[in-house]
Amino acid sequence: MNSKGIYSNLIKAEAKRLGFLSCGISKAEFLEEEAPRLEQWLNENRHGEMTYMENHFDKRLDPTKLVEGSKSVISLLLNYYPQDKQGENTYKISKYAYGQDYHHVIKSKLKALQGFIAEEIGAVQGRAFVDSAPVLDKAWAAKSGLGWIGKHSNLLTQQVGSFYFIAELIVDIELDYDTPVTDHCGTCTACIDACPTEAIVEPYVVDGSKCISYFTIELKNEIPNEFQGKFDEWMFGCDVCQDVCPWNRFSKAHQEPLFNPHPDLLDMTKKDWEEITEDVFKTVFQKSAVKRTKFSGLKRNIDFLK
């Protein structure tokens, strides 16, 4: 086996040891297939008020413009599917936000992986990314064989479905590159049929400006009245398209203690949420991604659902 193969195997073994679900590697190059899709999506204003999506178009599509001298994109998945979930009579938050903010949890694992690469392979330059820069995570994960992009635009795997985070290390060494897997959505339209706001406008195309996650997290203004009664009790994010996906029957509970929910979270009823104080908000969501929407944002979302 050549050094590229040895290094690739070392990196994948260490990623597994650090708790990542899987690791795939692809060549750092221009994403030709994604370019026209992204351009059309932006031109059709599918991004709503997420104007940051218009920035750094070239960097989004070409990692060599983002990280100078980059040769490889190491994509990593980290499972967040919870053992215990919220009950029925309550307002819901996305499962990814149950525990501590994933940005911090994954960043520390990526730093550990970077340290390992430096120790075992040598002076490798690169950057770690967790949702924090113009990187098309799902496209890179698909390119490196970790799954295919489903009709709901999330990455899917036959083994464990789609409840996981995606992160990358973009590095300046050549490695062995993995190949994409085939699409296994078939004729299924479960996600399209189930979306409460009809945000999946056609297979593989999500209108971000109609998505419940967009309204409850990204949108800073008032939620449009036309969507009243269509939120299916979601107050932060939405998991509907993933919950109905047949491949998610293979989801297994994560093994990351930092993703476990605050003890009070799963017991809170609608009444508890409607009466939530800022102190309770700070306690329950002390290190959670829910802090992104702030107390006032969560109150706005709950009032919209009442």
Order of alpha helices (4+ residues) and beta strands (2+ residues): alpha-beta-alpha-alpha-alpha-beta-beta-alpha-beta-alpha-beta-beta-beta-alpha-beta-beta-beta-alpha-alpha-alpha-alpha
